[in-house]
């Protein structure tokens, strides 16, 4: 589970129970990445708002498979096995092909993303790596490279926010010793649950 005390669904009360009821999976399961917030439910609400906005908002224009691919890559770079496993499962489901998903996984593990991603998507992955491992070395030229590859400024913002989100959650998970025990890998949130609603809770 994790290195800190967490409150399971069966023992949750009040606002925490209300939040759990919105995010629970089959048989009232709650992913461990979310139960680590249980002692401070307000941070769980904030986490869900950010997560849904950067990955599952209708206002985004980049394809979900690509946003998930960047999340998988960021998690790999940060050595966050928990997020890597979860989001690889989600990425695989979005692609609809285990074979293609495995090709991407091998490309990530072998630092050979050019074997899977076309040139435009590859430039986004290069930005992902720089922002994750050498954020202080990011310059305006890197943004210009994204524009030249064909990304609009709004899409550049989407990439930036997805990568920034995964760096946040990777550090939350690794820093608190979260593992996948009891989780259902790749479980997708309810798309009918409007991300905008989370910011008002």
Long-range contacts (C-beta under 8 A, 24 or more apart in sequence): 1-32, 1-35, 1-178, 1-179, 1-181, 1-182, 2-32, 2-35, 2-36, 2-176, 2-177, 2-178, 2-179, 3-176, 3-177, 4-36, 4-39, 4-176, 5-39, 6-32, 6-35, 6-36, 6-38, 6-39, 7-35, 7-38, 7-39, 8-35, 12-38, 15-41, 16-41, 16-44, 19-44, 19-45, 19-48, 19-201, 22-48, 22-193, 23-48, 23-189, 25-184, 25-187, 26-184, 29-182, 29-183, 29-184, 31-86, 31-183, 31-184, 31-187, 32-82, 32-178, 32-179, 32-180, 32-181, 32-182, 32-183, 33-82, 33-83, 33-86, 33-169, 33-172, 33-173, 33-178, 36-172, 36-173, 36-176, 36-178, 45-198, 45-201, 47-169, 48-198, 49-195, 49-198, 49-199, 50-165, 50-168, 51-165, 51-169, 51-189, 52-189, 52-193, 52-195, 52-198, 53-161, 53-195, 53-198, 54-158, 54-161, 54-162, 54-165, 55-162, 55-165, 56-189, 56-191, 56-195, 57-195, 60-158, 61-152, 61-154, 61-155, 61-158, 62-155, 62-158, 62-159, 64-94, 65-91, 65-94, 65-95, 66-121, 66-124, 67-158, 67-162, 68-94, 69-104, 69-117, 69-121, 69-125, 70-124, 70-125, 70-128, 70-159, 70-162, 70-163, 70-166, 71-162, 71-165, 71-166, 72-104, 72-105, 72-108, 73-108, 73-113, 73-125, 73-128, 73-129, 74-128, 74-132, 74-162, 74-163, 74-166, 74-167, 74-170, 75-166, 75-170, 76-108, 76-109, 77-128, 77-129, 77-132, 77-133, 78-132, 78-166, 78-167, 78-170, 78-171, 78-174, 79-174, 80-169, 80-170, 80-173, 80-174, 82-173, 82-174, 82-178, 82-179, 82-180, 83-166, 83-169, 83-170, 83-173, 85-180, 85-185, 86-180, 86-183, 86-185, 86-186, 87-186, 88-186, 89-185, 89-186, 90-186, 90-188, 92-186, 93-186, 93-188, 119-149, 120-149, 120-150, 120-151, 123-148, 123-149, 123-151, 124-149, 124-151, 124-159, 127-159, 127-160, 127-163, 128-159, 128-163, 131-160, 131-163, 131-164, 131-167, 132-163, 132-167
